[in-house]
Amino acid sequence: MSPEDEGEPIEYPTAYDTEYKEDAEPAEWEKYLKKKDRLTYRLSLFG
């Protein structure tokens, strides 16, 4: 792309809601489990 082809930069709208609060409600699993008892699945490093 040459400098003559650049023109004005394009401004894109925000792709997410900036007002969204992820921790607004507790997670469903918190009703039944303590955080230390929650299962976490991990992938091995070498497959």
Kinemage of the C-alpha trace (Angstrom):
@kinemage 1
@onewidth
@group {chain A} dominant
@subgroup {mainchain}
@vectorlist {calphas} color= white
{ca met a 1} P 0.000 0.000 0.000
{ca ser a 2} L 1.541 3.266 -1.048
{ca pro a 3} L 1.167 6.561 0.876
{ca glu a 4} L -1.101 7.946 -1.888
{ca asp a 5} L -3.661 5.166 -1.305
{ca glu a 6} L -4.104 5.741 2.432
{ca gly a 7} L -6.718 8.531 2.548
{ca glu a 8} L -8.604 9.211 5.776
{ca pro a 9} L -8.424 6.639 8.581
{ca ile a 10} L -11.591 4.619 9.111
{ca glu a 11} L -13.246 4.829 12.537
{ca tyr a 12} L -15.083 1.655 13.479
{ca pro a 13} L -17.867 1.528 16.099
{ca thr a 14} L -17.141 -0.178 19.422
{ca ala a 15} L -17.695 -3.933 19.118
{ca tyr a 16} L -18.740 -4.404 22.747
{ca asp a 17} L -20.895 -2.705 25.360
{ca thr a 18} L -18.669 -0.521 27.533
{ca glu a 19} L -21.403 -0.325 30.208
{ca tyr a 20} L -21.585 -4.139 30.624
{ca lys a 21} L -20.738 -5.352 34.130
{ca glu a 22} L -19.543 -8.963 33.979
{ca asp a 23} L -19.889 -9.485 37.728
{ca ala a 24} L -23.375 -7.958 37.958
{ca glu a 25} L -24.866 -11.347 38.952
{ca pro a 26} L -23.120 -14.221 40.697
{ca ala a 27} L -22.344 -17.292 38.618
{ca glu a 28} L -24.855 -20.150 38.776
{ca trp a 29} L -22.268 -22.618 40.144
{ca glu a 30} L -21.655 -20.372 43.161
{ca lys a 31} L -25.064 -21.414 44.522
{ca tyr a 32} L -23.891 -25.017 44.895
{ca leu a 33} L -20.079 -25.019 45.148
{ca lys a 34} L -17.347 -23.144 46.917
{ca lys a 35} L -14.737 -21.619 44.644
{ca lys a 36} L -12.043 -24.078 45.806
{ca asp a 37} L -14.313 -27.072 44.983
{ca arg a 38} L -15.101 -25.963 41.437
{ca leu a 39} L -13.769 -28.223 38.694
{ca thr a 40} L -11.213 -26.677 36.402
{ca tyr a 41} L -10.304 -28.549 33.270
{ca arg a 42} L -6.786 -28.009 32.051
{ca leu a 43} L -5.197 -29.176 28.819
{ca ser a 44} L -1.831 -30.855 28.921
{ca leu a 45} L 1.023 -28.920 27.350
{ca phe a 46} L 1.944 -31.576 24.804
{ca gly a 47} L -1.435 -32.831 23.772
